[in-house]
Amino acid sequence: MRELIDRAARARGKTRTDFILDAVRSEAEQALLDQALLSVDHEVYRKFVERLDEPPAPNARLQETLRSTPPWAER
């Protein structure tokens, strides 16, 4: 296992210690974020997701953007 960690650390240009500390920090942040998401009221979260799924309201700027040629298609 140590060789695997050392290889991964070298691939990232880090020491073993720095690599492990970064991995542990990342996991700790994710654990806290996961816990925070669980504490959101179910109904509030449902309404939030519902709003995300709604199509955007038509507006002049959106219509202009949809009619314009994307920059990657211009020559």
DSSP file (Angstrom, degrees, kcal/mol; ACC not computed):
  #  RESIDUE AA STRUCTURE BP1 BP2  ACC     N-H-->O    O-->H-N    N-H-->O    O-->H-N    TCO  KAPPA ALPHA  PHI   PSI    X-CA   Y-CA   Z-CA
    1    1 A M     >        0   0    0      0, 0.0     4,-2.3     0, 0.0     5,-0.2   0.000 360.0 360.0 360.0 -37.2    0.0    0.0    0.0
    2    2 A R  H  >  +     0   0    0      1,-0.2     4,-2.8     2,-0.2     5,-0.2   0.897 360.0  52.4 -62.3 -39.7    2.9    2.4    0.8
    3    3 A E  H  > S+     0   0    0      2,-0.2     4,-2.7     1,-0.2    -1,-0.2   0.903 108.4  51.0 -63.8 -40.3    4.3    2.0   -2.8
    4    4 A L  H  > S+     0   0    0      2,-0.2     4,-2.4     1,-0.2    -2,-0.2   0.932 112.4  46.0 -60.9 -46.5    0.9    2.8   -4.3
    5    5 A I  H  X S+     0   0    0     -4,-2.3     4,-2.6     1,-0.2    -2,-0.2   0.914 112.6  50.6 -63.6 -42.5    0.6    6.0   -2.1
    6    6 A D  H  X S+     0   0    0     -4,-2.8     4,-2.5     2,-0.2    -2,-0.2   0.907 110.4  49.3 -62.5 -41.6    4.2    6.9   -3.0
    7    7 A R  H  X S+     0   0    0     -4,-2.7     4,-2.2     2,-0.2    -2,-0.2   0.925 112.7  47.2 -63.8 -43.5    3.6    6.5   -6.7
    8    8 A A  H  X S+     0   0    0     -4,-2.4     4,-1.3     2,-0.2    -2,-0.2   0.904 111.6  51.0 -64.5 -41.1    0.4    8.6   -6.5
    9    9 A A  H  <>S+     0   0    0     -4,-2.6     5,-3.0     1,-0.2     4,-0.5   0.922 110.6  48.6 -62.7 -44.6    2.2   11.3   -4.5
   10   10 A R  H ><5S+     0   0    0     -4,-2.5     3,-1.1     1,-0.2    -1,-0.2   0.892 106.7  56.9 -61.9 -39.1    5.0   11.4   -7.1
   11   11 A A  H 3<5S+     0   0    0     -4,-2.2    -1,-0.2     1,-0.3    -2,-0.2   0.817 112.2  42.1 -62.6 -29.2    2.5   11.7   -9.9
   12   12 A R  T 3<5S-     0   0    0     -4,-1.3    -1,-0.3    -3,-0.4    -2,-0.2   0.444 115.6-116.1 -94.4  -2.4    1.1   14.8   -8.2
   13   13 A G  T < 5S+     0   0    0     -3,-1.1     2,-0.3    -4,-0.5    -3,-0.2   0.854  74.8 122.6  70.9  34.5    4.5   16.2   -7.4
   14   14 A K      < -     0   0    0     -5,-3.0    -1,-0.3    -6,-0.1    -2,-0.1  -0.830  65.5-107.1-124.9 161.7    3.9   15.9   -3.7
   15   15 A T     >  -     0   0    0     -2,-0.3     4,-2.7     1,-0.1     5,-0.2  -0.430  39.0-108.0 -76.6 163.8    5.5   14.2   -0.7
   16   16 A R  H  > S+     0   0    0      1,-0.2     4,-2.6     2,-0.2     5,-0.2   0.928 121.0  50.4 -57.9 -45.0    3.8   11.2    0.8
   17   17 A T  H  > S+     0   0    0      1,-0.2     4,-2.8     2,-0.2     5,-0.2   0.934 112.0  45.6 -60.6 -48.4    2.8   13.3    3.8
   18   18 A D  H  > S+     0   0    0      1,-0.2     4,-2.5     2,-0.2    -1,-0.2   0.900 112.9  51.4 -62.9 -40.3    1.4   16.2    1.7
   19   19 A F  H  X S+     0   0    0     -4,-2.7     4,-2.2     2,-0.2    -2,-0.2   0.934 112.9  44.7 -62.0 -46.0   -0.5   13.7   -0.5
   20   20 A I  H  X S+     0   0    0     -4,-2.6     4,-2.7     2,-0.2     5,-0.2   0.914 112.9  50.6 -66.0 -43.4   -2.0   11.9    2.5
   21   21 A L  H  X S+     0   0    0     -4,-2.8     4,-2.6    -5,-0.2    -1,-0.2   0.908 111.0  49.0 -62.4 -41.2   -2.9   15.2    4.3
   22   22 A D  H  X S+     0   0    0     -4,-2.5     4,-2.4    -5,-0.2    -1,-0.2   0.909 112.4  48.3 -63.1 -41.7   -4.6   16.5    1.1
   23   23 A A  H  X S+     0   0    0     -4,-2.2     4,-2.2     2,-0.2    -2,-0.2   0.912 113.2  46.8 -65.9 -42.0   -6.6   13.3    0.7
   24   24 A V  H  X S+     0   0    0     -4,-2.7     4,-2.5     2,-0.2    -2,-0.2   0.909 112.1  50.6 -67.1 -41.7   -7.7   13.3    4.3
   25   25 A R  H  X S+     0   0    0     -4,-2.6     4,-2.6    -5,-0.2    -2,-0.2   0.924 110.5  50.0 -60.4 -44.9   -8.7   17.0    4.1
   26   26 A S  H  X S+     0   0    0     -4,-2.4     4,-2.3     1,-0.2    -2,-0.2   0.915 112.1  46.9 -61.5 -44.0  -10.7   16.3    1.0
   27   27 A E  H  X S+     0   0    0     -4,-2.2     4,-2.5     2,-0.2    -1,-0.2   0.884 111.4  51.9 -65.0 -38.7  -12.5   13.4    2.6
   28   28 A A  H  X S+     0   0    0     -4,-2.5     4,-2.1     2,-0.2    -2,-0.2   0.921 110.2  48.4 -64.9 -43.3  -13.2   15.4    5.8
   29   29 A E  H  X S+     0   0    0     -4,-2.6     4,-2.5     1,-0.2    -2,-0.2   0.924 112.3  48.9 -60.9 -44.3  -14.7   18.3    3.7
   30   30 A Q  H  X S+     0   0    0     -4,-2.3     4,-2.8     1,-0.2    -2,-0.2   0.897 108.9  52.7 -64.0 -40.1  -16.9   15.8    1.8
   31   31 A A  H  X S+     0   0    0     -4,-2.5     4,-1.9     1,-0.2    -1,-0.2   0.906 111.9  46.0 -61.9 -41.6  -18.1   14.1    5.0
   32   32 A L  H  X S+     0   0    0     -4,-2.1     4,-2.3     2,-0.2    -2,-0.2   0.886 112.6  49.8 -70.0 -38.1  -19.1   17.5    6.4
   33   33 A L  H  X S+     0   0    0     -4,-2.5     4,-2.2     2,-0.2    -2,-0.2   0.918 110.2  50.8 -65.0 -42.0  -20.8   18.5    3.2
   34   34 A D  H  X S+     0   0    0     -4,-2.8     4,-1.4     1,-0.2    -2,-0.2   0.906 111.3  48.5 -60.6 -41.1  -22.7   15.2    3.1
   35   35 A Q  H  X S+     0   0    0     -4,-1.9     4,-0.9     1,-0.2    -1,-0.2   0.894 109.4  52.5 -66.6 -39.7  -23.8   15.8    6.7
   36   36 A A  H >< S+     0   0    0     -4,-2.3     3,-0.7     1,-0.2     4,-0.3   0.888 106.7  53.2 -64.3 -39.0  -24.9   19.3    5.9
   37   37 A L  H >< S+     0   0    0     -4,-2.2     3,-1.1     1,-0.2    -1,-0.2   0.846 104.7  55.7 -65.4 -32.5  -27.0   18.2    3.0
   38   38 A L  H 3< S+     0   0    0     -4,-1.4    -1,-0.2     1,-0.2    -2,-0.2   0.732  99.8  60.6 -71.9 -20.5  -28.8   15.7    5.2
   39   39 A S  T << S+     0   0    0     -4,-0.9     2,-0.3    -3,-0.7    -1,-0.2   0.491  79.6 107.0 -87.4  -1.1  -29.8   18.4    7.6
   40   40 A V  S <  S-     0   0    0     -3,-1.1    -3,-0.0    -4,-0.3     2,-0.0  -0.592  83.9-102.6 -78.1 136.0  -31.8   20.3    5.0
   41   41 A D     >  -     0   0    0     -2,-0.3     4,-2.5     1,-0.1     5,-0.2  -0.325  26.5-130.2 -57.4 134.7  -35.6   20.1    5.4
   42   42 A H  H  > S+     0   0    0      1,-0.2     4,-2.4     2,-0.2     5,-0.2   0.889 105.9  48.5 -57.6 -43.9  -37.0   17.6    2.9
   43   43 A E  H  > S+     0   0    0      2,-0.2     4,-2.2     1,-0.2    -1,-0.2   0.894 111.1  50.0 -67.2 -39.7  -39.7   20.0    1.6
   44   44 A V  H  > S+     0   0    0      1,-0.2     4,-2.1     2,-0.2    -2,-0.2   0.925 112.6  47.7 -63.0 -44.5  -37.3   22.9    1.2
   45   45 A Y  H  X S+     0   0    0     -4,-2.5     4,-2.5     2,-0.2     5,-0.2   0.901 109.7  52.9 -64.0 -41.1  -34.9   20.6   -0.8
   46   46 A R  H  X S+     0   0    0     -4,-2.4     4,-2.3     1,-0.2    -1,-0.2   0.918 110.4  47.3 -61.1 -44.1  -37.8   19.3   -2.9
   47   47 A K  H  X S+     0   0    0     -4,-2.2     4,-2.2     2,-0.2    -1,-0.2   0.877 110.6  53.3 -65.0 -37.4  -38.8   22.9   -3.8
   48   48 A F  H  X S+     0   0    0     -4,-2.1     4,-1.9     2,-0.2    -2,-0.2   0.938 111.0  44.9 -61.8 -48.2  -35.2   23.8   -4.6
   49   49 A V  H  X S+     0   0    0     -4,-2.5     4,-1.7     1,-0.2    -2,-0.2   0.885 110.4  55.7 -64.4 -39.0  -34.8   20.8   -7.0
   50   50 A E  H  X S+     0   0    0     -4,-2.3     4,-0.8    -5,-0.2    -1,-0.2   0.920 107.7  48.8 -57.9 -45.3  -38.2   21.7   -8.6
   51   51 A R  H >< S+     0   0    0     -4,-2.2     3,-0.7     1,-0.2    -1,-0.2   0.878 108.1  54.2 -64.2 -38.4  -37.0   25.2   -9.3
   52   52 A L  H 3< S+     0   0    0     -4,-1.9    -1,-0.2     1,-0.2    -2,-0.2   0.853 107.1  51.9 -63.5 -33.7  -33.7   23.9  -10.8
   53   53 A D  H 3< S+     0   0    0     -4,-1.7    -1,-0.2    -5,-0.1    -2,-0.2   0.636  87.4 102.4 -79.2 -14.2  -35.8   21.7  -13.2
   54   54 A E  S << S-     0   0    0     -4,-0.8     3,-0.1    -3,-0.7    -3,-0.0  -0.442  79.8-113.5 -69.7 140.9  -37.9   24.6  -14.4
   55   55 A P        -     0   0    0      0, 0.0    -1,-0.1     0, 0.0    -2,-0.1  -0.416  42.4 -93.0 -68.7 152.5  -37.0   26.0  -17.8
   56   56 A P        -     0   0    0      0, 0.0     3,-0.1     0, 0.0     0, 0.0  -0.347  43.3-104.2 -65.5 147.2  -35.7   29.6  -17.7
   57   57 A A        -     0   0    0      1,-0.1     5,-0.1    -3,-0.1    -3,-0.0  -0.522  43.7-103.5 -69.3 135.2  -38.3   32.3  -18.2
   58   58 A P        +     0   0    0      0, 0.0     2,-0.3     0, 0.0    -1,-0.1  -0.311  51.8 163.7 -60.2 141.3  -38.0   33.8  -21.7
   59   59 A N     >  -     0   0    0      1,-0.1     4,-2.6    -3,-0.1     5,-0.2  -0.973  49.4-103.9-153.7 163.4  -36.3   37.1  -21.9
   60   60 A A  H  > S+     0   0    0     -2,-0.3     4,-2.5     1,-0.2     5,-0.2   0.891 118.0  50.1 -59.6 -43.5  -34.8   39.3  -24.6
   61   61 A R  H  > S+     0   0    0      1,-0.2     4,-2.3     2,-0.2    -1,-0.2   0.916 111.8  48.1 -64.9 -41.6  -31.2   38.5  -23.7
   62   62 A L  H  > S+     0   0    0      2,-0.2     4,-2.4     1,-0.2    -2,-0.2   0.930 111.5  50.1 -63.0 -45.3  -31.8   34.8  -23.7
   63   63 A Q  H  X S+     0   0    0     -4,-2.6     4,-1.5     1,-0.2    -2,-0.2   0.904 111.0  49.5 -60.2 -41.9  -33.6   35.0  -27.1
   64   64 A E  H  X S+     0   0    0     -4,-2.5     4,-1.2    -5,-0.2    -1,-0.2   0.906 110.6  50.4 -63.9 -41.8  -30.7   37.0  -28.6
   65   65 A T  H  < S+     0   0    0     -4,-2.3     3,-0.4     1,-0.2    -2,-0.2   0.913 109.2  50.9 -62.7 -42.9  -28.2   34.4  -27.2
   66   66 A L  H  < S+     0   0    0     -4,-2.4    -1,-0.2     1,-0.2    -2,-0.2   0.803 112.3  47.1 -66.9 -28.8  -30.2   31.5  -28.7
   67   67 A R  H  < S+     0   0    0     -4,-1.5    -1,-0.2    -5,-0.2    -2,-0.2   0.668  96.5  92.8 -84.7 -17.2  -30.3   33.2  -32.1
   68   68 A S  S  < S-     0   0    0     -4,-1.2    -3,-0.0    -3,-0.4    -4,-0.0  -0.366  83.4-108.1 -80.9 157.3  -26.6   34.2  -32.2
   69   69 A T        -     0   0    0     -2,-0.1    -1,-0.1     1,-0.1     5,-0.1  -0.692  39.7-114.4 -80.1 129.3  -23.8   32.1  -33.7
   70   70 A P    >>  -     0   0    0      0, 0.0     3,-2.0     0, 0.0     4,-0.7  -0.347  22.1-117.8 -65.4 147.2  -21.6   30.5  -31.0
   71   71 A P  G >4 S+     0   0    0      0, 0.0     3,-0.7     0, 0.0    -2,-0.0   0.806 113.1  57.8 -56.1 -32.6  -18.1   31.8  -31.0
   72   72 A W  G 34 S+     0   0    0      1,-0.2    -3,-0.0     3,-0.0     0, 0.0   0.652 104.4  52.6 -75.0 -12.7  -16.7   28.3  -31.8
   73   73 A A  G <4 S+     0   0    0     -3,-2.0    -1,-0.2     2,-0.0     2,-0.1   0.563  88.3  99.4 -96.7 -10.0  -18.7   28.1  -35.0
   74   74 A E    <<        0   0    0     -3,-0.7     0, 0.0    -4,-0.7     0, 0.0  -0.449 360.0 360.0 -76.5 149.8  -17.5   31.5  -36.3
   75   75 A R              0   0    0     -2,-0.1    -1,-0.1     0, 0.0    -3,-0.0   0.374 360.0 360.0-122.0 360.0  -14.7   31.5  -38.9
